[in-house]
Structures are given as structure tokens and as C-alpha cells.
Amino acid sequence: MEKQRRTSSTRERVLREVESRGSATTADISAATGLHENTVREHLDRLRNDGRLRRIRAQAQGRGRPGWRWEAPRPDIVNPYAGLALALADSLDRVADDPVAQARDSGIRWGAQIAEDRPDAEEDTRALVVDLMREQGFAPEEEGPDIVLRRCPLLAAAARRTDVVCAVHEGMIAGIVGSRAGHTDAALLPLRADGGCLLHLRVAS
């Protein structure tokens, strides 16, 4: 998995402006910083790709599709507790008859809750998965029909307990999709040689 990218001072300024406001539109940040909207949009997209910002639908104003607002995700999403995850994985292995299946079931419930907490997120199911995985710190990239997760927020735990930790993440994806679609075929291939995890995702209505 890749290391955290270094953030430019201008990008940090954009990030701090969003954080200070709670949420903001691209036009808000452009007006506050004096930067061109195209420049602001580029920095916002990069911050979103790095998992430092997320976008939400703005409230509708008159006719037409509402635009986007930007906000910073909660600190507990950006900085999960890898040590705690490892301890829980070890405990599950000791008490469950099938720890991998139990981990996936737990992940499904978790993913459903994540999606429920974001009724304003992407409408398209695949886009929703990519968006929420980005917010969870996985730095997803779409490669044809598959999705590559370039970063793991629980890498230390996943490296030691790949079976359980990755089953939770696979279940989380299934839970997110299940909240919007009737059926999904999600398979997560962890820790490939190129430093990413490969997600096969097929969604049927």
C-alpha cells in the first residue's frame, strides 16, 4: 500500500478552509482563497482521493439537480484503531467456530450502517462503493470492471490477520451494496504483489 502523499501548502489551505466552515461549496472556497474555481476543484478532488475530504449533496435550491458540498470526514474514520482491530480479530479467532464467516457477517452489518448514515451519498451503487471506500481511507481506483484499493487503513492488522480483517472489509462492501441493490457479488483479493487489494464487484438490481 502506498504511503500518505505529501500535501502542498495551497491544498492544505483549501483543506483548512473547508474544515473551518464545516462544509463548503467550490465557489465558497474560491471566494475565500482567491483561487480560480478550476484550481480549487483540482485540490478538492485530490483531497477527496486522499480520503481527507468527502462530498455531499447540497440542499436543493429551486429546479434542477442540487450541487455538491465538501466536508471533512470524522477523525475516527480517517484514523481507525489498527491495534484494536487486531485484538478483536484474535479474540474472534478464539471464540468463533468460523471466524472468517463471522467477520464477514459483522462487516455486512457495518457496511449497511455506513450506507444508512449517508443518505445523501452517490445514487449509483458502484459509485457509492468507491465514494465510501475512499472516505474509509482505502484510496480506491477504478481499473476497468475492478476496483483497486491502494491503501489499507488497517494495514498492520491486515498483514497479521488477513483472513479476518479482510473478511470484515469484504463484508463491509457487500453491506454497502446491499443497502442499494438487490444482489452483489463482491470478492476481495488482499495484499497483491503490486501493493494493492483487488475488488471484484458485480452489482445486479
N, C-alpha and C positions, 0 to 999 in steps of 0.2 A: 504494500500500500504506500502511496506517495506521502511525503512529508507535507505539513501545512505550508502553503505558499506564503511568501513574504508579501505584505500588503503595502502599496505605495501610500505616501503621505496624503495625496489627494483622495485616494479611496478611503483611507481612514477618516478623513474629514467628512466624506459623504456618509460613512457608517455612523459617525458620532452625531451627525445632524439628524439622521433617522432615529437613532436611539434617544436623543434629547426630546424629540417630538412624540415619541410613542409609535406613531405611524405617519407616513407622508407619501405624497404623490411625487412623480418625477418632476413635475412643474414646481412643487414646493421646494424641492432640493435645489433645483436650478436657480430659483429666485433667491434662495438663502445664500448660496455659494457663489453666484455669478457665473457659474459654468454653463456652457451650452447644454441643452437638453439631451442631445445625442451623446455628449461626453458623460453626462450624469447617467444616462441609460446604460452605457457600456460598463461603468463602475458598478451600478446596481446589479447588472446581470452577473458580473464576476463575483460580487459578494454573495449573490444567491447561489452560484455554482460552488462556492467555497463553504456553503452552509451557514453563513453569517447573517443572512437576511432571508426573509420569505416574503412572498407577495400574497395579498388577499384581495378579494373583490371589494371595491368601494360601493357605498350605498348608491342605488340608482338615483339619478337626477334627471327627471323627465323621460323622454323616449330614448330608445337605443340601449345597447349593451353597456353596463357600467364598466368603468376603467379599473385599474389596479392601484392598490396602495402597498407600501412597503413597510415592514416592521421586523424587528429583531426577534428571533425565537427565544424561548425561555432558557436561562442558563443550564437547567437540568437536562435540556435536550442537547445543547452544544457540548456539554462536558459530562457525559454519563460516567457512572462509577464502575470502572472495569474490575477493580478488586472485589467489589460486592458481587458483580455478575459471576466472577469465577467461584466465589464461595457458595453462591446459590447453585451453580452448576454442579459443584462437587457434592453438595447436600442432596440434590435431586438424584444424582447417580447412586447415592447410598440408599435412598428410601423408595424410589420408584421401580416397579417391575420393568418398565420400558421407559427409561429416562428421555430418550430421543423423542418418542411419541408424545410423552407428557410435555416436553419442552415445546414441541410444535403446537400442541393444543393451547398452551399458555400464550404463545406468540400470536395465534389466531385471535384470541380474546383481546390481546394488547393492540393488534393492528386494527381491529374493529373499533376499539375505543379511540385510537388516534384519528381515524376517519370520522367518527361521530363528533369529535371535538372540532373538526374543520369543515362545517357545512358550506363554507364559502370558498372551498378549495376548487381545484380543476374539476370540470364536469366529466371530461374524458377519463375513463378508468386507467388506461396506461399512463396518461399524463399525470393523473393523480398519484400513481405509484412513484413515478420519477420525482415529482414535486415533494412528496412526503419523505422519501428516502433521502433526498437532498437535505431536507430540514433536519433529519435524524443524523446527519453527518457522514453519509456514505459516498458523497461526490459521484453520483451516477452519471454515466454517459451512455447514450443510445448508440448501438452498433448493429444496424440492420434490425432484425427481429428480436435481438437480445439486448440486455442492459448490463453494462459492466459497472460494478461498484468499485471505484478507485480507492476508497478509504474505508476503514472499519473503525467505528468509534470505540469498539471493544476489542481491539486487535490483540492486546496482551492476553485477555481471557480466551479469545477465539483460537489463538495459537496453541494454547494448552488443552482446551476442551472444545475442539472444533465441532464434534458431534452434537453436543448440547447447545452451545451458543449459536451455531449456525442454524440449528433446527428452530430455535426461537425466532431468528431473523426470517427464515423461510416461512414460518407460520405467520409472522407479522405481515409479510407481503400478502399472503393468502387472506388474512383478515381484512386488510385494506381493500383488496379487490372484491372480496365477498360482500362488503358493505355497499357496493355499487353494481356488481354484476352477478348473474345467476351462477356462473361456474368459472373456475380458473384452474389452469394447470401451471403451477409455479414450482420450479426446481432451482435450487441454489447450489452452484458448484464452487466451493470455497477455496481461497488461497491458491490461485493458479500461479504458475511459474512467472508470469509477467507482472505479478504484484496486484492483481485484482481478483474479485469474485464475479463469476458469470451467472446472471439470472436469466433463465429461460422462462418467458411469460407469455402464455396464450390465454386470451380472455374471450369468453363466449357469453352472449346475452341470454 
